[in-house]
Amino acid sequence: MATGLSLILFLLLLFLLSLGIWVAPALITLGYILLEFFTPAPVGSLLASTLWDASWNWALTALPLFIWMGEILFRTRLSSEMFKGLAPMLSNLPGGLLHVNVVGCGIMAAVAGSSAVTCATIGRMSIPELKKRNYDETLSIGSLAGSGTLGLLIPPSIMLIVYGVLAQVSISRLFIAGVLPGIMIIIIFMSYIIIRSKLNPALAPKQNVSYTFFEKIRAAKNLLPVVALIFFVLGSIYGGYATPTEAATIGVIGALILAWSSKSLSFKSFMDSLLGAVKTSCMINFIIVGAAFLCVGVYGWQNNIHGENDNDLQESGVWLRNHPLFNIDKKLVYRGRMDESSPGSNIEATGKDIINAINNLLKNNQISKEQYPSMGCNIKWKS
């Protein structure tokens, strides 16, 4: 039955998305169906509580800031400056300027945090140049599309921020963990381009342009602004001088300075970048809320199927079993242990911890069904 219902819900999700319904409302719809028809939970209370709990996390403030930083840089001349700086250094490798796509996306990912912004910024300059030099179009677009995904991994990745908030993992540690895999993927992509170009030189025609060492050094000066921005944003996090949110603020200020120094900052571009950041941030936060509510629905549905103590939990007068998104006072119960309890105190409770703790206490006969409602503590919903 569980497998069949899971398949039906999955097909329903695909159907809703095929109708053009936004992702977040589709997820909320599935969560509502699970809670309304397969659990005794108060759906309205759970929805309101989940909306708040999934969106109040302070770590999420870094999200719109990093998105705004990427939007600002997207509207600057950064792509042309990066191409001028990278082309002389990479043109002698087998595959030539195709490596600009890979390395450029890696650098842009370290300041934009978004795969879409990374891909669009680099592609805006590299694709026309590659076409003009008769590079294979399939390999040109493929190297750009593949390298654009580095924005999902290399910090300050927006997806790492979302994952850190949802999984309650340190975002700073996720940023540190994303660097080495990102570099490895860059090396793998470049190695693939080199091998393909060696096997079929027609894919990347060799250019008759050579650069001296000093010309490469002079061209590298075009990369200094973006390298400095990476240093201040990521260096402040890795050095322990700033939280991801504070580093994002530094990044926004640095991006504005870069845009102003390149004379591409105007009131229109400023407002366009701000509006773009607001739209993207709202979309991502809406999806986070929808996913959180669906998790509550799935958790409640699974417990309703496999739970052995539904009646015991409901005897307390408050339905606690499938509500994983509330705070817990661990002085009352924690992971099946009876700790210090303060008779007559108010406990703001639900959450997986207290649910599992109460289940364990009941199973181990540390408390009985009759004792639980009168343990001396009032359990209430957190408003």
Secondary structure by P-SEA (a helix, b strand, c coil): caaaaaaaaaaaaaaaaaacccaaaaaaaaaaaaaacccccaaaaaaaaaaaaacccccccaaaaaaaaaaaaaacaaaaaaaaacccccccccccaaaaaaaaaaaaaaccccaaaaaaaaacccaaaaaaacccaaaaaaaaaaaaaccccccccaaaaaaaaaacccaaaaaaaaaaaaaaaaaaaaaaaaaaaaacccccccccccccaaaaaaaaccaaaaaaaaaaaaaaaaaccccaaaaaaaaaaaaaaaaaaaccccaaaaaaaaaaaaaaaaaaaaaaaaaaaaaaaaaaaaaaaccccccccccccccccccccccccccccccccccccccccccccccaaaaaaaaaaaaaccccccccccccbbbbccc
